């Protein structure tokens, strides 16, 4: 299977390390990336069994066409045990919790490099995805991206981040708004793909509303924790037929104006200049690549 590039990985679904029925449901979810979480989602007493099961779970998910991410524990805790199991399962991506420094990425990169060599894997084939769940992690994401070429995307936390901010959590996520806006800015500046924080409430409409807002901010990927949200969020992050048709019309209108020697074009009451034209072309190309 050809690995989807980061900008086409619309949804990243978290799941527990030791619950086969959930693993099977995740495989059927349609999410582009599946994250087996050996940290918060797996109680310590179940982690040994979860590591033993990683190979079978990873194969199940690959057979379903999904990217496989294993979120390990930190390297100064159970992380080395988790990483050994994840690398032997040939994970596509290693997620790192509470990511907050370039030094963490350098250490993890070195450990992955050793495993790739030991296992005869292509050098550099395993990605790192920092999970930024603290204020420090959000403000240091550019340094983490620069620390290793394996870092091609980063994921914004929700519950731990709210806790670190001393914020009061609510479904409208106002308390995370500044972090969400800063995170997409920092990631774009670093040249990596930002993955929006998960919607941790049960209602699908709330997840859709939050994802729609995140898309407007510039996110093309979102994490989630409920299997039943995956298809709805994929739809939000995929240009609709109506959006594509409108983009084609805007592009045609602008290009016709330029051929007439005009610097901009009037479209639906809005003056369209080059940046808006480029956005429309980007939407058309995204729709093509997702089809």
C-alpha positions, 0 to 999 in steps of 0.5 A, spaced: 500 500 500 502 506 498 502 511 504 498 517 503 502 523 504 500 527 511 495 532 507 491 527 505 490 523 512 483 526 514 482 523 520 486 519 525 482 515 530 485 513 537 483 506 540 486 502 546 491 497 546 488 491 548 481 490 546 480 486 539 473 488 538 475 495 538 481 494 533 476 490 529 471 496 529 476 501 528 479 497 521 471 498 519 471 505 521 474 508 514 479 513 518 485 514 514 490 513 520 489 508 526 492 510 533 493 504 538 495 508 544 499 504 549 499 510 553 493 513 556 488 508 553 491 502 555 492 501 563 499 499 565 497 492 567 494 491 560 500 493 556 504 487 556 499 483 552 498 489 548 505 489 546 504 482 544 498 483 540 501 489 536 503 485 530 496 482 529 493 489 530 497 492 525 496 487 520 489 488 521 489 495 520 494 495 514 489 490 510 483 495 511 488 500 508 489 505 514 496 507 516 498 504 523 500 509 528 503 506 535 503 512 541 508 509 545 509 512 552 515 516 554 522 514 553 524 515 560 518 510 562 515 504 558 517 507 551 523 503 550 519 497 551 513 500 547 518 502 541 521 495 540 514 492 539 511 498 535 517 497 530 517 489 530 510 490 528 512 495 522 508 501 524 508 507 519 508 512 525 510 513 532 506 517 536 510 521 542 506 523 548 507 530 552 511 532 546 515 538 548 522 539 546 527 538 540 531 533 545 525 528 545 525 528 538 532 527 537 532 521 542 526 518 539 529 519 532 536 515 534 532 509 537 528 508 531 534 509 526 537 503 530 531 499 530 530 500 522 537 498 521 536 492 526 530 490 522 532 491 515 527 496 514 528 502 509 532 508 513 527 513 514 521 510 513 518 510 520 515 517 521 514 521 528 508 524 530 509 529 536 502 529 540 502 536 543 498 536 550 501 541 554 502 549 553 510 548 552 508 543 546 504 547 542 509 553 543 515 548 541 512 545 535 517 548 530 523 546 534 520 539 534 519 539 527 526 541 525 529 536 530 528 530 525 526 529 518 521 524 520 516 529 523 511 530 518 505 532 522 504 533 529 497 532 533 494 537 538 492 535 545 485 536 548 484 534 555 491 534 557 492 541 554 486 544 557 488 541 564 495 544 563 492 551 561 488 550 568 482 551 563 475 549 564 473 544 558 466 545 555 463 542 548 464 549 545 472 548 546 472 556 547 478 554 552 482 551 546 481 556 541 488 560 542 492 553 542 488 551 536 489 557 532 497 558 534 498 550 533 496 551 525 500 557 524 506 554 528 505 547 524 505 551 517 511 555 519 515 549 520 512 545 514 509 540 517 501 538 517 497 540 523 492 534 526 487 538 530 485 536 537 479 530 538 472 532 539 471 528 546 464 528 547 459 523 544 455 527 539 456 526 532 453 533 530 458 536 535 464 533 532 462 535 525 461 542 527 468 543 531 471 539 525 468 544 520 471 550 524 477 547 524 477 546 517 476 554 516 482 555 520 486 551 515 486 544 518 486 538 513 486 533 518 483 531 525 484 526 530 478 523 534 476 518 539 469 515 537 469 510 531 462 513 529 465 520 528 470 517 522 465 517 516 462 524 518 469 527 519 472 524 513 466 528 509 467 535 512 475 534 510 473 532 503 471 537 498 464 536 496 461 536 489 458 543 490 465 546 493 468 543 487 464 546 482 464 553 485 471 552 485 472 551 477 467 557 476 471 561 480 478 559 477 474 560 470 472 567 471 479 569 474 483 566 468 478 569 463 479 576 467 486 575 466 486 574 459 483 580 458 488 584 462 485 585 468 488 584 475 482 581 478 475 578 477 468 580 480 465 573 482 459 572 487 460 580 489 467 579 491 473 581 488 477 575 487 485 576 487 491 571 486 491 568 493 483 566 492 484 563 485 490 559 488 485 557 494 480 555 489 485 551 485 488 547 491 481 545 493 480 542 486 487 538 486 485 536 493 478 533 491 482 530 485 487 526 490 482 524 495 477 521 489 
